Amino acid sequence: MTSPQQTPEPHVHPHGPGHGHGGGGVDTHGGGGGHGHSHSHGPAAPVSRHLRKVIAAILIPFATAVVVGLAVLWPGGTPAHERTGVGFDRQTQQGRVVSVEHVDCKSVNAAQVPPTGDTSAPEGREAADGRQEQCEKATVEVTTGPDQGRRFVEIVQPDAPRQLDEGQGVVVAYAPDAPHDLQYSVTDVNRKLPLALLAGIFAVAVVVVGRMRGVMALVALAVSFLVLTYFILPAILEGSNPLVVAVVGSSAIMLIALYMCHGLSARTSVAVLGTLISLLLIGLLGSLFIGWTSLSGNTDDYTGLIHGLYPEIDMSGLLLAGIIIGSLGVLDDVTVTQTSAVWELHQADPGMGPRGLYRAGIRIGRDHIASVVNTLVLAYAGAALPLLLLFSIAQSSMGTVANSELVAEEIVRTLVGSIGLVASVPVTTALAALVVSADRPASGGGKPTAVRGGRRRRAK
């Protein structure tokens, strides 16, 4: 509530030396701190110098440990190895479809009837039908690499999931040990242009809606990818413990992204502490249940290829690292939202104590919990829909499906991450309520000033 003395000038917030109305959170730093004016999203964090020192005493050693961890574990780059020519481990170049000609599949021997001549079997019928249909004979030109300008022929059957069009960009694989005419083959289409356009639309949307905050979010996203690309992945490939690398890398991403997006303030620091505690819980639960359920982390072609190329990598540790990194993004959202909610509640009613703030904040958090948990489960179900369809076709029971390592791995990943997310709500809410209630303004003199209408003028 706004006091009668404050009613005539609800928007003006004068600054004088030593007079900042710090308890109200409108501008705690007076003329000396820039955070109150660096963001237009709302008031600065209403904490005293004493409380900022307490928070710094916790976060500075943590940040120092992260920097030391980065320095100790920093890799010298991705280790070299001899390519196997399997899956992603192939030499690839860019290509372009020069021409496409329709020919009889029989003339190019694209479909073969089984040696027994039995066309009653499904594969026999498909082969016989294929010989009577039209195939595509595509001429492809290599556009990059040492063989630039070289052309080869690619036969595409009519029932192939990917057809080729004249002028289309493609990705071609090179097999140096194959016969000369078979060294190149089309493995995929070139999607760089539509993907780049989609990324550009995303960036424009973020900047238009988020303005400067959106720009900082995009910068933080780029930094996160740099940490992932130049630290986490090469360090794991060099043989460092995946769990340690994930913890150090995730902590670095968390510190950079949160402070860059939300400013160097006590409010952000509380969100960092809540995220850190939740990540520790996820790491402990993940380690416990990955071991208890005997998950190897080697469940598909990609992990099998990684294990074959780098057998020294702990695949179960890699699984746990993935759980921690995957949970970080959603954790940031939850902890920042809860911290901001408690701060706004305190500004709306500065007389509310820590217990009242916690109760009000946790009511907001319950809605967040319900939506986040549902999002995680549905996200996995959508990504694993083809796999779930296969289990449904096989008429497997729910217990059989859940017990298979491929599905059990995702169940552990989803549930451990969800438990950490659920726990982050009360943990962060309690931390924020304690911090904001323990504020001791440097100068007294009056009650905190409430902000009316959600907008305020800045002092000139």
C-alpha positions in Angstrom: 0.0 0.0 0.0 1.2 3.5 -0.7 1.3 5.8 2.3 -0.6 9.2 2.1 2.7 11.1 2.0 3.7 9.3 -1.2 0.4 9.8 -3.1 1.0 13.1 -4.8 4.2 11.9 -6.6 3.7 8.2 -7.3 6.1 8.0 -10.2 8.9 10.3 -9.3 11.8 8.8 -7.4 14.4 11.5 -6.6 17.9 10.5 -5.7 20.0 12.3 -3.3 23.3 11.4 -1.6 22.5 8.8 1.0 18.8 8.7 0.3 17.7 5.7 -1.7 14.7 4.2 -0.1 16.6 1.0 -0.2 14.0 -1.1 1.7 11.4 -0.6 -1.0 13.4 -2.0 -3.8 12.7 0.8 -6.2 16.4 1.9 -6.3 18.6 0.5 -3.6 21.8 1.9 -4.9 21.1 5.6 -5.2 23.6 7.3 -7.4 26.4 4.7 -6.8 24.9 1.5 -8.3 23.9 1.1 -11.9 21.7 -2.0 -11.7 18.6 0.0 -10.9 18.9 1.8 -14.2 20.5 -0.9 -16.4 17.3 -2.8 -17.0 13.8 -1.6 -17.7 12.0 -4.7 -16.5 11.6 -3.7 -12.9 13.1 -2.5 -9.7 16.5 -3.6 -8.5 17.0 -6.1 -5.8 16.3 -4.6 -2.3 19.1 -6.0 -0.3 21.6 -4.3 2.0 25.3 -4.2 1.7 25.5 -6.7 4.6 23.3 -9.3 2.8 25.2 -8.7 -0.5 28.4 -9.6 1.4 26.9 -12.8 2.7 25.8 -13.8 -0.8 29.2 -12.9 -2.3 30.9 -15.0 0.4 29.0 -18.1 -1.0 29.1 -17.4 -4.7 32.7 -16.0 -5.1 34.3 -19.3 -3.9 31.9 -21.2 -6.1 32.7 -19.1 -9.1 36.4 -19.4 -8.4 36.2 -23.2 -8.2 34.4 -23.2 -11.6 37.2 -21.1 -13.1 39.8 -23.4 -11.7 37.9 -26.5 -13.0 37.8 -25.0 -16.4 41.5 -24.3 -16.4 42.4 -27.8 -15.1 40.1 -29.7 -17.4 40.4 -27.5 -20.5 41.1 -29.8 -23.5 43.6 -29.3 -26.2 40.9 -29.8 -28.9 39.0 -32.9 -30.2 41.5 -35.8 -30.3 42.2 -37.1 -33.8 41.4 -40.7 -34.9 41.3 -42.8 -38.0 37.9 -42.6 -39.6 35.9 -45.8 -39.6 33.5 -44.8 -42.5 30.5 -45.7 -40.3 27.6 -43.4 -39.6 28.7 -39.9 -38.7 32.3 -41.0 -38.8 32.6 -40.5 -42.6 34.3 -38.0 -44.8 31.6 -35.8 -46.2 31.4 -33.0 -48.8 28.8 -30.8 -50.3 27.2 -31.7 -53.7 24.5 -30.6 -56.1 22.0 -32.6 -58.2 22.8 -31.7 -61.8 20.1 -33.7 -63.5 17.4 -36.4 -62.8 16.4 -39.0 -65.4 13.6 -41.5 -65.0 14.5 -45.0 -66.0 13.2 -48.6 -65.5 14.4 -50.0 -62.2 15.1 -53.3 -64.1 17.5 -51.6 -66.5 19.6 -50.3 -63.6 19.2 -53.5 -61.5 17.7 -51.4 -58.6 15.6 -54.2 -57.3 16.5 -57.9 -57.2 14.1 -60.8 -56.8 15.4 -63.2 -54.2 17.5 -66.1 -55.5 14.7 -68.6 -54.8 12.4 -66.7 -57.1 9.8 -66.7 -54.4 7.6 -63.6 -54.9 5.0 -64.7 -52.3 7.2 -63.3 -49.5 6.9 -59.5 -48.9 10.5 -58.8 -49.9 10.0 -60.8 -53.1 6.8 -59.0 -54.1 8.4 -55.6 -53.4 11.4 -56.5 -55.6 9.2 -57.7 -58.4 7.0 -54.6 -58.3 10.2 -52.4 -58.1 11.5 -53.9 -61.4 8.3 -52.7 -63.2 8.4 -49.2 -61.8 10.3 -46.1 -62.7 13.5 -45.2 -60.7 15.4 -41.9 -60.6 18.8 -41.8 -62.1 20.4 -38.6 -60.5 23.7 -37.2 -61.7 25.4 -35.5 -58.7 28.3 -33.1 -58.8 30.7 -32.7 -55.9 31.0 -29.0 -55.1 33.6 -28.9 -52.3 36.8 -30.7 -51.4 39.7 -32.0 -53.5 37.3 -33.7 -56.0 35.3 -30.6 -56.6 33.6 -30.9 -60.0 33.6 -34.7 -60.0 30.3 -36.3 -61.0 28.7 -39.6 -60.0 25.3 -41.4 -60.5 22.9 -42.0 -57.7 19.9 -44.4 -58.2 16.8 -43.6 -56.2 14.1 -46.2 -56.0 10.4 -45.1 -56.2 9.7 -46.1 -52.6 12.8 -44.4 -51.1 11.9 -42.0 -48.3 14.0 -39.3 -49.9 13.7 -38.3 -53.5 16.1 -36.0 -55.4 15.3 -33.0 -57.4 17.3 -31.2 -60.1 19.4 -28.3 -58.5 19.0 -29.6 -55.0 21.9 -29.4 -52.6 23.0 -32.6 -51.0 25.6 -34.0 -48.6 27.8 -36.7 -50.1 29.9 -39.3 -48.3 33.4 -40.3 -49.5 34.7 -43.8 -49.1 38.3 -43.9 -50.3 38.7 -47.7 -50.2 35.7 -48.3 -52.5 35.9 -48.7 -56.2 36.3 -45.5 -58.1 32.7 -45.3 -59.4 31.3 -46.1 -55.9 33.4 -43.8 -53.8 30.8 -41.1 -53.5 27.1 -41.5 -52.4 24.4 -39.2 -51.3 23.7 -39.5 -47.6 21.4 -36.5 -46.9 20.0 -33.2 -48.3 21.5 -29.8 -47.6 19.2 -28.0 -45.1 21.5 -25.1 -44.2 19.4 -22.4 -45.9 16.0 -23.2 -44.3 17.7 -23.8 -40.9 19.6 -20.6 -41.1 16.4 -18.7 -42.1 14.5 -20.3 -39.1 17.3 -19.3 -36.7 17.1 -15.8 -38.1 13.4 -15.6 -37.5 13.9 -16.9 -34.0 16.6 -14.3 -33.3 14.4 -11.4 -34.7 11.4 -12.6 -32.6 13.5 -12.7 -29.4 15.0 -9.2 -30.0 11.7 -7.6 -31.0 9.8 -9.0 -28.0 12.7 -9.0 -25.5 14.6 -5.9 -26.7 17.9 -5.6 -24.9 17.1 -8.5 -22.6 16.5 -10.6 -25.8 19.8 -9.6 -27.2 21.6 -10.6 -24.0 19.7 -13.9 -24.0 21.0 -14.6 -27.5 24.5 -13.8 -26.5 24.2 -16.1 -23.5 22.9 -18.8 -25.8 25.9 -18.4 -28.0 28.2 -18.6 -25.0 26.5 -21.8 -23.9 27.1 -23.4 -27.2 30.8 -22.3 -27.1 31.2 -23.9 -23.7 29.5 -27.1 -24.9 31.6 -27.2 -28.2 35.0 -26.2 -27.0 35.0 -27.5 -23.4 32.5 -30.2 -22.5 32.6 -32.3 -25.7 36.4 -32.3 -26.3 37.1 -32.8 -22.6 35.0 -35.9 -22.5 36.6 -37.2 -25.6 40.0 -36.7 -24.1 39.1 -39.0 -21.3 38.1 -36.7 -18.4 35.4 -37.9 -16.1 32.1 -37.0 -17.9 30.3 -36.2 -14.6 33.0 -33.7 -13.4 33.2 -32.1 -16.9 29.4 -31.8 -17.0 29.2 -30.2 -13.5 32.0 -27.7 -14.3 30.7 -26.9 -17.7 27.0 -26.6 -16.5 28.1 -24.3 -13.7 30.0 -22.1 -16.1 27.0 -21.9 -18.4 24.7 -21.2 -15.4 26.8 -18.3 -14.1 27.4 -16.7 -17.5 23.8 -17.1 -18.7 22.0 -16.0 -15.6 24.1 -13.0 -14.8 24.3 -11.9 -18.4 20.5 -12.2 -18.9 19.3 -11.0 -15.5 22.0 -8.7 -14.3 24.5 -8.8 -11.4 22.1 -8.6 -8.5 21.1 -10.4 -5.3 18.0 -11.6 -7.0 20.0 -13.4 -9.7 22.4 -14.7 -7.1 19.5 -16.4 -5.2 18.4 -18.0 -8.5 22.0 -19.2 -9.0 22.1 -20.7 -5.5 18.7 -22.4 -6.1 19.9 -23.8 -9.4 23.1 -25.1 -7.9 21.4 -26.9 -5.1 18.9 -28.5 -7.5 21.7 -29.6 -9.9 23.5 -31.3 -6.9 20.3 -33.2 -6.1 19.9 -34.2 -9.7 23.5 -35.4 -9.8 23.1 -37.5 -6.6 19.8 -39.1 -7.7 21.0 -39.7 -11.2 24.2 -41.4 -10.0 22.2 -43.6 -7.5 19.5 -44.8 -10.0 21.8 -45.2 -13.0 23.8 -47.6 -10.9 20.8 -49.3 -9.3 19.0 -49.9 -12.6 22.3 -51.1 -14.2 22.1 -48.6 -17.1 25.1 -48.9 -19.4 24.4 -45.7 -21.4 25.1 -47.7 -24.6 21.7 -48.2 -26.1 21.8 -47.1 -29.8 24.0 -46.9 -32.8 25.4 -43.5 -31.8 26.5 -44.4 -28.3 27.8 -47.7 -29.7 29.9 -45.9 -32.3 31.3 -43.6 -29.5 32.2 -46.6 -27.4 33.9 -48.2 -30.3 36.0 -45.1 -31.1 36.7 -44.2 -27.5 36.4 -47.2 -25.3 37.9 -45.4 -22.4 34.8 -43.1 -22.1 32.5 -44.1 -19.2 29.2 -44.4 -21.0 27.1 -44.5 -17.8 28.9 -41.3 -16.7 28.1 -39.8 -20.1 24.4 -40.6 -19.5 24.5 -38.8 -16.1 26.3 -35.8 -17.7 23.5 -35.6 -20.2 20.9 -35.6 -17.5 22.6 -32.7 -15.7 23.1 -30.6 -18.8 19.6 -31.3 -20.1 18.0 -30.2 -16.8 20.0 -27.0 -16.6 17.9 -25.0 -19.1 14.5 -25.7 -17.4 16.0 -25.2 -14.0 17.1 -21.7 -14.9 13.6 -20.9 -15.9 12.0 -22.2 -12.7 14.5 -20.6 -10.3 14.5 -17.2 -11.9 10.7 -17.2 -12.0 10.4 -18.1 -8.4 12.9 -15.6 -7.2 11.3 -12.8 -9.2 7.9 -13.8 -7.8 9.1 -13.5 -4.2 10.8 -10.2 -4.9 7.6 -8.8 -6.5 5.5 -10.0 -3.6 7.9 -8.3 -1.1 7.6 -5.0 -3.1 3.8 -5.3 -3.1 3.7 -5.8 0.6 7.0 -4.9 2.3 5.6 -5.9 5.7 5.2 -9.6 4.7 7.5 -11.8 6.6 9.5 -14.8 5.3 6.8 -17.3 6.1 4.1 -15.3 4.3 6.4 -14.7 1.3 7.2 -18.4 1.2 3.5 -19.4 1.3 2.6 -16.9 -1.4 5.6 -17.9 -3.6 5.0 -21.6 -3.3 1.4 -21.1 -4.5 2.8 -19.6 -7.6 5.3 -22.4 -7.9 2.7 -25.2 -7.8 1.3 -24.0 -11.1 4.8 -23.9 -12.5 5.5 -27.4 -11.2 2.4 -28.9 -12.9 3.2 -27.3 -16.3 6.9 -28.2 -16.2 6.5 -31.8 -15.3 3.8 -32.3 -17.9 6.1 -30.6 -20.5 9.0 -33.0 -19.8 6.9 -36.2 -20.0 5.2 -35.1 -23.2 8.5 -33.9 -24.7 9.9 -37.4 -24.3 6.8 -39.1 -25.5 6.8 -37.0 -28.6 10.5 -37.6 -29.3 10.2 -41.4 -28.7 6.9 -41.8 -30.6 8.3 -44.2 -33.3 9.8 -46.4 -30.6 6.6 -46.4 -28.6 4.7 -47.4 -31.8 7.0 -50.4 -32.2 6.3 -51.5 -28.7 2.6 -51.1 -29.4 2.8 -53.1 -32.6 4.6 -55.9 -30.7 1.7 -55.7 -28.1 4.3 -55.5 -25.3 3.0 -54.9 -21.8 3.7 -51.6 -20.1 6.1 -53.4 -17.7 8.0 -55.0 -20.5 8.4 -51.6 -22.3 9.5 -49.8 -19.2 12.0 -52.5 -18.3 13.9 -52.4 -21.6 17.1 -50.4 -21.2 16.3 -48.0 -24.1 13.1 -46.9 -22.4 14.3 -47.3 -18.8 17.2 -44.9 -19.6 14.7 -42.2 -20.6 12.5 -42.9 -17.6 15.4 -42.3 -15.3 16.5 -39.2 -17.2 12.9 -37.7 -17.1 12.1 -38.6 -13.5 15.4 -37.6 -12.0 15.3 -34.3 -13.9 11.6 -33.8 -12.8 12.4 -34.4 -9.2 15.2 -31.8 -9.4 12.8 -29.3 -11.0 10.1 -30.0 -8.4 12.6 -29.6 -5.6 13.9 -26.3 -7.0 10.6 -24.6 -6.4 10.5 -24.8 -2.6 14.3 -24.5 -2.3 14.5 -21.3 -4.4 11.3 -19.9 -2.9 12.6 -20.4 0.7 16.0 -18.9 -0.2 14.4 -15.8 -1.8 12.0 -15.3 1.1 14.8 -15.5 3.6 17.1 -13.2 1.7 14.6 -10.5 0.9 13.2 -10.5 4.4 16.6 -10.3 6.0 17.3 -7.0 4.2 18.7 -4.3 6.5 18.5 -1.0 4.6 21.5 1.2 5.1 19.5 4.4 5.8 16.2 4.4 7.5 13.8 7.3 7.5 10.7 6.0 6.0 8.8 3.0 4.8 9.7 1.4 1.5 8.1 3.0 -1.5 5.7 0.9 -3.6 5.6 1.2 -7.3 2.3 2.0 -8.8 1.2 1.0 -12.3 4.2 -1.2 -13.0 6.2 1.7 -14.6 8.3 4.5 -13.1 10.2 7.5 -14.3 13.9 7.5 -14.0 15.7 10.3 -12.3 17.5 12.5 -14.7 
